[in-house]
Amino acid sequence: MRTILNRLLVPALLVLGPASPAYSADTYQRVGGRTSQPIGHYEYCLSNMTDCSITAFTLRPVKLNRKKWAEMLEANRLANSTIKPVTDKDLYGVEELWTLPQTSGDCEDYVLMKRKYLMDRGWPASSLLATVVLQTNGDGHAVLTVRTDRGDFILDNLDDNILSWELTDYKFLKRQSAAFSGYWEDILDTRLSVASIERAN
């Protein structure tokens, strides 16, 4: 029940209330060092060098307000409602192909579409990071991490709700670097170990 209430209350608190002290350090993902770029993103970058060569002049996250929250909701809703989920194998005959979808695509294609939608509305690339996670069944998945001054949020083709990252059921592995869009960084996901300690106590 507590988790459900958190999921319902977080968006309203974030848009209407103060940034602190309502949020802990877990509201923001912690990243480690540079790591390997997913092969699909590497191949995408070969054809989209401009999108993969963006250097951030500041790493300050977007200031979240009503307008920005509405844009996040619309980006998630539009992609999730208009793109038919299809695997790259079924659509293109290959295991992995990152591309902006037209009518169909898989998880990373949704990510690219949502990222472009928000960038077209003035959002900086440094706040819109493709992210690789593991689902509870062990399958790999891609989501969009949106960095804001109220925490990191997840836009997901498997969920029309926008959740703070620490409220999702995923294990977070790595994401695009906020500093340079062609690099990737490890995510230090300590939530599971912290949760285990809390349950033990």
C-alpha positions in Angstrom: 0.0 0.0 0.0 2.8 2.4 0.9 4.5 1.9 -2.5 1.2 2.4 -4.3 0.6 5.7 -2.4 4.1 6.8 -3.2 3.6 6.2 -6.9 0.4 8.2 -6.9 1.7 11.1 -4.8 5.2 11.6 -6.2 4.1 13.4 -9.4 1.9 15.9 -7.5 4.5 16.6 -4.9 7.2 17.1 -7.4 5.3 19.6 -9.5 3.5 21.4 -6.7 5.7 21.0 -3.6 9.2 21.8 -2.5 12.2 19.8 -3.8 13.3 18.9 -0.2 13.3 17.6 2.4 10.8 15.2 0.8 13.4 13.3 -1.3 16.4 11.2 -0.4 19.6 10.6 -2.2 18.0 7.6 -3.8 15.8 10.0 -5.8 18.8 10.3 -8.1 20.7 7.5 -9.8 24.3 7.1 -8.8 26.7 6.5 -11.7 30.2 5.0 -11.7 32.8 5.1 -14.5 32.5 4.9 -18.2 31.3 1.5 -19.5 30.7 -0.3 -22.8 28.2 1.2 -25.2 25.4 -1.2 -26.2 26.0 -2.5 -29.7 22.7 -1.2 -30.9 23.4 2.3 -29.8 26.9 2.1 -31.3 25.4 1.2 -34.7 22.8 3.9 -34.3 25.6 6.4 -33.7 27.3 5.4 -37.0 24.3 6.8 -38.8 23.4 9.5 -36.3 26.7 11.1 -35.4 25.1 14.5 -34.5 22.9 12.9 -31.9 25.8 11.0 -30.4 28.3 13.9 -30.3 26.5 16.2 -27.9 28.7 17.7 -25.2 26.9 19.2 -22.1 28.0 22.7 -21.1 26.4 22.1 -17.8 25.3 18.9 -16.0 22.6 20.7 -14.1 19.3 18.8 -14.5 16.1 20.3 -15.9 14.1 22.4 -13.5 10.8 20.5 -13.2 7.6 22.6 -13.4 4.0 22.0 -14.6 4.9 22.6 -18.2 7.9 20.2 -18.2 5.8 17.6 -16.3 3.1 17.9 -19.0 5.7 17.5 -21.7 7.0 14.3 -20.1 3.5 12.9 -19.8 2.8 13.7 -23.4 6.0 12.2 -24.7 5.3 9.0 -22.8 1.7 8.8 -23.8 2.3 9.6 -27.5 4.9 7.0 -28.0 3.2 4.3 -26.0 -0.1 4.8 -27.7 1.0 5.2 -31.4 3.9 2.7 -31.7 3.1 -1.0 -32.0 5.5 -3.1 -30.0 7.4 -5.5 -32.3 10.8 -7.1 -31.9 13.7 -6.1 -34.1 13.9 -9.7 -35.3 10.3 -9.7 -36.5 10.5 -6.1 -37.9 14.0 -6.0 -39.5 15.2 -9.6 -39.4 18.1 -8.7 -37.0 18.5 -9.1 -33.2 19.2 -5.5 -32.4 18.5 -2.3 -34.4 18.1 1.1 -32.7 16.1 3.5 -34.9 13.4 6.2 -34.6 10.1 4.3 -35.0 7.4 5.1 -37.5 4.6 2.8 -36.6 6.3 -0.1 -34.9 9.4 -0.8 -32.7 10.8 -2.2 -29.6 11.9 -0.7 -26.3 14.9 1.2 -27.4 13.0 2.7 -30.3 10.4 4.1 -27.9 13.3 5.6 -25.9 14.7 7.4 -29.0 11.2 8.7 -29.9 10.5 10.1 -26.4 14.0 11.6 -26.3 13.6 13.3 -29.6 10.1 14.6 -28.7 11.5 16.3 -25.6 14.6 17.6 -27.3 12.5 19.2 -30.0 10.8 21.1 -27.2 14.1 22.4 -25.8 15.1 19.8 -23.3 18.9 19.3 -23.2 20.3 15.9 -24.2 22.1 15.8 -20.8 18.7 15.3 -19.1 17.4 12.6 -21.5 19.4 9.4 -21.1 18.8 6.0 -22.7 19.1 3.4 -20.0 19.6 -0.3 -19.9 17.8 -2.3 -17.1 16.9 -5.9 -16.2 13.3 -6.8 -15.7 12.3 -9.0 -12.8 12.3 -12.1 -15.1 15.9 -11.4 -16.1 15.1 -10.0 -19.6 17.0 -6.9 -20.8 15.0 -3.8 -21.4 15.6 -0.1 -22.3 13.9 3.0 -20.8 14.5 6.7 -20.8 15.9 8.3 -17.7 14.8 11.9 -17.4 17.1 14.0 -15.1 15.3 16.8 -13.2 16.0 18.9 -10.1 13.3 16.7 -8.4 15.0 13.4 -9.1 15.4 10.9 -12.0 12.2 9.7 -13.7 11.6 6.8 -16.0 9.6 6.9 -19.2 8.8 3.3 -20.1 6.9 1.7 -23.0 5.7 -1.0 -20.5 4.1 1.6 -18.2 2.0 4.7 -19.0 2.8 6.1 -15.5 5.9 8.1 -15.0 7.7 6.8 -11.9 10.7 8.0 -9.9 13.4 5.5 -10.8 13.7 4.0 -7.3 10.0 3.0 -7.3 10.4 0.8 -10.4 11.0 -2.9 -10.2 14.0 -2.9 -12.5 17.7 -3.5 -11.8 19.5 -0.6 -13.4 22.7 -1.4 -15.3 24.0 1.5 -17.3 22.9 4.7 -19.1 24.1 7.3 -21.5 26.5 9.8 -20.0 25.0 13.2 -19.2 28.3 14.8 -20.2 28.6 13.3 -23.7 25.8 11.6 -25.5 28.0 9.0 -27.2 29.4 7.6 -23.9 27.8 5.3 -21.4 28.2 4.9 -17.6 27.6 2.2 -15.0 24.7 2.8 -12.7 25.4 1.9 -9.1 22.0 0.5 -8.2 22.2 -0.1 -4.4 18.4 -0.1 -3.8 18.1 -3.9 -3.5 20.8 -4.2 -0.9 19.4 -1.2 1.1 15.9 -2.8 0.9 17.3 -6.1 2.2 18.9 -4.4 5.2 15.7 -2.6 6.0 13.6 -5.8 5.8 16.2 -7.6 8.1 15.8 -4.8 10.7 
